[in-house]
Amino acid sequence: MAEGDARTTWVLVDGENIDATLGSSILGRRPQPDERPRWDRLLHFAGRTWRQPARGLFFLNATSGIPMSFVQALKAMDYQVVPLSGSVEEKVVDIAIQRTLQALAQRADDVVLVSHDGDFLDDVEALVDGERRVGVLAFAEFRNAGFTGLQGIQLFDLEYDAGVFDAPLPRVRVIPIDEFDPAVFLR
């Protein structure tokens, strides 16, 4: 990429997926306000990691209404909120993210998908063209295994790489020996 080229990292957030994984699989209950991701840190992480502007699209299922206080908070963090509605059978957030990934295939911008969902595998793989950077940001142990097999994408962890939580989560993860710090376990 030549200096002065205007390139953007699009951060596509599947908020329901992240929230459900956090509540059901990690905490085993509904997250308290102080246990929720700090979404502004996510955009900062993406911009800092790939050294270019990051723009966030936060997809919400608003079929039963719009959570206005949450939407206002996201907008204050510079997210574009995408409230969607549809029938009960439609996975409106998945459909919208898939369409957005397909539209981004026609652009030269970079993409970070924030989701664990394997429904996006084909569309993420289609973005890998050797020019654009493509990433998937999720809790590593819950990320669909198909993402690991995709060549040309970067995998990031919400807690350990992006640092979007104020306190450590009760997760069990495999620790690369080069990162092992016994002091963490000797408290």
RAQUIRA-V567669 format. One record per helix or strand. SS is the DSSP state (h for helix, s for strand). FROM is the first residue (numbers start at 1). LEN is the number of residues. If there is no record, write none. Layout:
ss=(SS | SS)
from=(FROM | FROM)
len=(LEN | LEN)
//
This chain:
ss=(s | h | h | h | s | h | s | h | s | h | s | h | h | s | h | h)
from=(9 | 15 | 33 | 39 | 54 | 68 | 79 | 92 | 110 | 118 | 134 | 140 | 145 | 153 | 177 | 182)
len=(6 | 13 | 3 | 12 | 8 | 9 | 6 | 13 | 5 | 10 | 5 | 3 | 4 | 5 | 3 | 3)
//
